[in-house]
């Protein structure tokens, strides 16, 4: 039986999204039907709307979500109806070359639901295989991670993408440790999560860099010890000044631009680490003197989804939230209805919010 639910759809490149009635099938083998409770408005959804990911329109947007399991298909054992879950886009396969090497956080063959959700008979492409700006959505059961049901859905859902990406860039990819110095370039939701993760990991100096003074004030609330307005100061020189003339041990680039990546590269200490978690567009290129890449040593890394393993990391982060050590509620700038997603995109582009969250 198909379920008719309201959902946010991007029908064509660059056009405003619309709220439509879509059809969601009952779960088949290995699938789970989710009653969505909350879904964050993420830049990735805007990238889909703008055709910057691919051109498989129409898209069913939304992916940063939490909800309860309504039903499961045959063979599903990891979740059951009634479970409170966070959705993820890394449902590890367990048998690709990364999984077989004991590195499932790099899984190269993650699962999605086999059946398609539709709009008037036309197949929809769910954002990141999830499609959660909808009252119900269909996912592979491995995309649903069970967590403490007492957590706020609006806060918990953010772990499904932006918060996990930023925290993981610091704690997993960057391996930030006690006493480290860290610089974070870009203080949106992902950058602030990287700041929060650096603070959790025990970093001594945490430098926030942005063009917006309001965002820099927000960054302090997540643990930044120093701030730099990139429009008023030389970023590399100032980071070096704040780190004894050396540069930061770890620099996290959460913007995704060639210019900011170069700043990150030169703002790190010798043998330091650069982590790219900002998402560039396909046309962007970067040029660096190869002698500088060689001579500075260290590590240049990209962070895929914070190099997370949802089954390991999501419950841990919810525990930290419940203990008061990770303030997820601070990321929620506003809660909105499903009809306000297009307006939320405009607020996000204008830098007015960290996260707008659709609540069902």
Secondary structure, DSSP 8 states (H G I E B T S, - for coil): -EEEEEEEEE-STT---EEEEEEEE---TTEEEEEEEEEE--HHHHHHHTTSS----SEE---EEEEEEEEE-TT--S--TT-EEEE-S----S-SHHHHTT-GGG-SS----SS--EETTEE-EEGGGT--SBSEEEEEGGGEEE--TTS-HHHHGGGGTHHHHHHHIIIIIS---TT-EEEEE--SHHHHHHHHHHHHTT-SEEEEEES-HHHHHHHHHTT-SEEEETTTS-HHHHHHHHTTTS-EEEEEE-S--HHHHHHHHHHEEEEEEEEE-S---TT------HHHHHHH-SEEEE-SGGG--HHHHHHHHHHHHHTTSS-GGGGEEEEE-GGGHHHHHHHHHTT--SEEEEE-
